[in-house]
């Protein structure tokens, strides 16, 4: 299945969520679904199996997700299963997330640091980046021992770096170019 299919399903899901005024709910529940399907690959294997009847698959989906996620999302999973596209659910959910974030002018990024940053420092970084990009951001802190000290922030095509490693690289380039 190509990216266009993922995008088609993701767009359809977005339109339904928007029309039903359930965008935030779907976003939250789709993130949960993405984790479930990522951590339980055997569930995808079961739902795409030709040895399990369509009725049994629907019962399995109902037993797992009933009263835990919105009925429309349950039906979405059933549709993907029926069409034998359940194997692409993670990619579809990732595309859905991108569409939702873009519609709300939110960008996701990673803050690399040598040690885990305190919440107050992460909030400080978040405010700085939001002001620079004129957009809301969701940041995740990832440990990177190669930085030596400081932080590196990656959001889409943007890289903000204030680390000893980057300063050493600048000095190295300066020296290699003969002080130019």
Secondary structure, DSSP 8 states (H G I E B T S, - for coil): --HHHHHHHHHHHHHHHHHTT-HHHHHHHHHHHHHHHHH-HHHHHHHT-TTS-HHHHHHHHHHHHTTTS-HHHHHHHHHHHHTT-GGGHHHHHHHHHHHHHHHTTEEEEEEEESS---HHHHHHHHHHHHHHHTSEEEEEEEE-GGG-SEEEEEETTEEEEEEHHHHHHHHHHHHHTT--
